[in-house]
Amino acid sequence: MYIVILAGGSGTRFWPLSRVARPKQLISITGDKTMLQRTVERVLPLKPKRIIIITNTLQAMETEHQVAGYQGAHIDVIAEPVGRNTAPAIGLAATIIAAHDPNGVMVVLPADHFIRDEVALRETLVFASHGARNGYLVTLGIVPTRPETGYGYIEAEIELRGEGPYPVRRFIEKPPVEDAVRYLEDGNFFWNSGMFLWRADTILAEIGCHLPALANSLGSIAFNDDVWSFSDLNSQIEAVYGNLENISIDYAVMERSSKVLLVPVEMGWSDVGSWSALPEVVAPDIAGMICINAAEHVSIDSSDCLIYTDNKVVATVGVHGLVIVSTPDALLVCDRERAQDVKKVVEELAKRGSSCL
Amino acid sequence: MYIVILAGGSGTRFWPLSRVARPKQLISITGDKTMLQRTVERVLPLKPKRIIIITNTLQAMETEHQVAGYQGAHIDVIAEPVGRNTAPAIGLAATIIAAHDPNGVMVVLPADHFIRDEVALRETLVFASHGARNGYLVTLGIVPTRPETGYGYIEAEIELRGEGPYPVRRFIEKPPVEDAVRYLEDGNFFWNSGMFLWRADTILAEIGCHLPALANSLGSIAFNDDVWSFSDLNSQIEAVYGNLENISIDYAVMERSSKVLLVPVEMGWSDVGSWSALPEVVAPDIAGMICINAAEHVSIDSSDCLIYTDNKVVATVGVHGLVIVSTPDALLVCDRERAQDVKKVVEELAKRGSSCL
């Protein structure tokens, strides 16, 4: 099994903890390991042959730094010169794996998701790898626990088919709440996790079919005898990447291929989309308060606040439903219901030419 | 004119900016000079013969440090070994002044008040000094601008007496709101400012009358030929202070003496009793926001917040009516209406043995 971790994402919703050069996957939402490190650690027990982390040049050094300590694991960090969404990143990883082991099963995992039950993930990956080995494009579908309107959904055919894998009927964009409620009731709709398993040659054949230009570019990359030395890979990536189409693997391949199967999984998953998702990751106290990385927290008549500090003494007096984030150079106080709007703060700072980005 | 600044106060309502060893008078509420420095600077144009600052041993070093830069002014810092309220502090200062200049007029000023119109203060002090020179105990009465229930009041006889000074009818503790409304309407009630003028010998005679034990202790202090050298004053203060009664000059003398006169003054005065008094000191923007010492402030749909940072980038999103204070080691987020309860935070931290006091 080869693990491909997509770690090139950027995002502004965890400002001021996250920054341009240190996005969500490179920070520690929970106060200990970073999301990338947790992503790596949860697959290490599967003893993958290689772990390939696809990031970008801006984040490459910090990414290398964060995974330098995993002795015994073969971890390669590959930096895209420009972001081109998931299809080129996955195609590049598949090309590298296929050059060495065409039938190798590759698992694609986002670097910035939270998973409470890591054993369930690993068992599901092992189960799903059989379908991948048999030439299918397998995607993990999260069993929904609420009528969430912030995720994409996948409708599967679950009738009379036991534990899956299930054929996929259609991919659905973020739905209105009425639909989300119905999906939850119907039981054959799953959250689109962005986690995939397939053989390297399977996905490359699908890319050849649905994205011939990308297949052509990737086909021009030449490898040394030792596929994993990457001695001149960077310059080749540089040469082809600028012209690649910016497109997601979901849109380009998954929604069009007839070989897609879904394996459902319940594992306490969250994509931790903003500060307001913190309670999915850390248990609040009885007053609904979460306080991460505080030297001390004094709460007087306060409730439902999400607090993240840089080892400060924090006091809250008579406040409710706030997000409070303190870093050495910045401070955010935000209505919890407005956590999505933190990105507007970053936009405004960018407009002003602030360096606090 | 001699200026006596009472700077030994402690207090917890400006935590986390204020600390035990750095109370309100030694911090900068407005982001520039400290309150003590502003108190000194606003009397310098009066060219006082000496400025005596009474503080305590814990704060003495920082106090000395803050007033070290005033070239040409004669400033003495005297540290009380224990706090004994205002009567002993004022008696000690009067004793020192009287040893050199018995008829000298001394002005007593708290170190932690805000005064917007400093010219009005100085003109009022000059006007009030005539009454002091004639043997009266003159107190400044602030013309009230709202039915404030957090201040003490002084009722004066203002009928047919022009600009004052007015005889004082009585001192009134913090009143219920019905009374405060009536005081505002009646026009002969003034806020008790804690600012006094009298001759050194006058106040010592009054102390002799109303506080004979204090007078006796102070009378035992012996001075060198050069009164202002203080070479062995500290050990003498140490010897007498522990046994002194803890009592305010208001209660011990002002409320009992028949020689009290009041001079009214309008000068944009505030005792800045808590973070919620910040708008009395710094003008809010049109959204009611005050943001002091921020590197940058991004406000999205927020209003009526009082923000004080240690040069941080601050963002507020969808929040209203908060006090937000950030220092290098602590963070406070407090409902503006609950600013009085900041002292409860400090009590709780003390109970836990925190060093952040």
Chai-1 contact restraints between the chains, C-beta under 6 A:
chainA,res_idxA,chainB,res_idxB,connection_type,confidence,min_distance_angstrom,max_distance_angstrom,comment,restraint_id
A,E296,B,S354,contact,1.0,0.0,6.0,A-B,restraint_1
A,V298,B,V345,contact,1.0,0.0,6.0,A-B,restraint_2
A,V298,B,E348,contact,1.0,0.0,6.0,A-B,restraint_3
A,I300,B,K344,contact,1.0,0.0,6.0,A-B,restraint_4
A,K312,B,D329,contact,1.0,0.0,6.0,A-B,restraint_5
A,K312,B,A330,contact,1.0,0.0,6.0,A-B,restraint_6
A,K312,B,L331,contact,1.0,0.0,6.0,A-B,restraint_7
A,V313,B,A330,contact,1.0,0.0,6.0,A-B,restraint_8
A,V313,B,C356,contact,1.0,0.0,6.0,A-B,restraint_9
A,V314,B,L331,contact,1.0,0.0,6.0,A-B,restraint_10
A,A315,B,L332,contact,1.0,0.0,6.0,A-B,restraint_11
A,A315,B,V345,contact,1.0,0.0,6.0,A-B,restraint_12
A,T316,B,V333,contact,1.0,0.0,6.0,A-B,restraint_13
A,V317,B,C334,contact,1.0,0.0,6.0,A-B,restraint_14
A,V317,B,R338,contact,1.0,0.0,6.0,A-B,restraint_15
A,V317,B,D341,contact,1.0,0.0,6.0,A-B,restraint_16
A,G318,B,D335,contact,1.0,0.0,6.0,A-B,restraint_17
A,G318,B,R338,contact,1.0,0.0,6.0,A-B,restraint_18
A,V319,B,V333,contact,1.0,0.0,6.0,A-B,restraint_19
A,V319,B,D335,contact,1.0,0.0,6.0,A-B,restraint_20
A,I324,B,V333,contact,1.0,0.0,6.0,A-B,restraint_21
A,S326,B,L331,contact,1.0,0.0,6.0,A-B,restraint_22
A,D329,B,K312,contact,1.0,0.0,6.0,A-B,restraint_23
A,A330,B,K312,contact,1.0,0.0,6.0,A-B,restraint_24
A,A330,B,V313,contact,1.0,0.0,6.0,A-B,restraint_25
A,L331,B,K312,contact,1.0,0.0,6.0,A-B,restraint_26
A,L331,B,V314,contact,1.0,0.0,6.0,A-B,restraint_27
A,L331,B,S326,contact,1.0,0.0,6.0,A-B,restraint_28
A,L332,B,A315,contact,1.0,0.0,6.0,A-B,restraint_29
A,V333,B,T316,contact,1.0,0.0,6.0,A-B,restraint_30
A,V333,B,V319,contact,1.0,0.0,6.0,A-B,restraint_31
A,V333,B,I324,contact,1.0,0.0,6.0,A-B,restraint_32
A,C334,B,V317,contact,1.0,0.0,6.0,A-B,restraint_33
A,D335,B,G318,contact,1.0,0.0,6.0,A-B,restraint_34
A,D335,B,V319,contact,1.0,0.0,6.0,A-B,restraint_35
A,R338,B,V317,contact,1.0,0.0,6.0,A-B,restraint_36
A,R338,B,G318,contact,1.0,0.0,6.0,A-B,restraint_37
A,D341,B,V317,contact,1.0,0.0,6.0,A-B,restraint_38
A,K344,B,I300,contact,1.0,0.0,6.0,A-B,restraint_39
A,V345,B,V298,contact,1.0,0.0,6.0,A-B,restraint_40
A,V345,B,A315,contact,1.0,0.0,6.0,A-B,restraint_41
A,E348,B,V298,contact,1.0,0.0,6.0,A-B,restraint_42
A,S354,B,E296,contact,1.0,0.0,6.0,A-B,restraint_43
A,C356,B,V313,contact,1.0,0.0,6.0,A-B,restraint_44
